[in-house]
């Protein structure tokens, strides 16, 4: 079993299935939750990558799911996880400084 206290990278893409003029405001609600979480993160055009402990980031994903469903009848959430058994995943090892 992996060590749940090690930092992972989780990339999340929120795709609200709603009217075109409502998509960005709903995505912005998800990004605001990430910004308030205290985790290190990078927002890019297609997804946001978050660095932190596995269980804590999954709890944040649940919050994102709940807040976005309050504003859209249907959403797609795509998640990618990069984890390592014995050590943290960091932005710095990938040549990214935050």
Secondary structure, 3 states (H helix, E strand, C coil): CCCCCCEEEEEEEEEECCCHHHHHHHHHHHHHHHHHHCCEEEECCCCEEEEEEHHHHHHHHHHHHHHHHCCCCCEEEEEEEECCCCCCCCCHHHCCCC
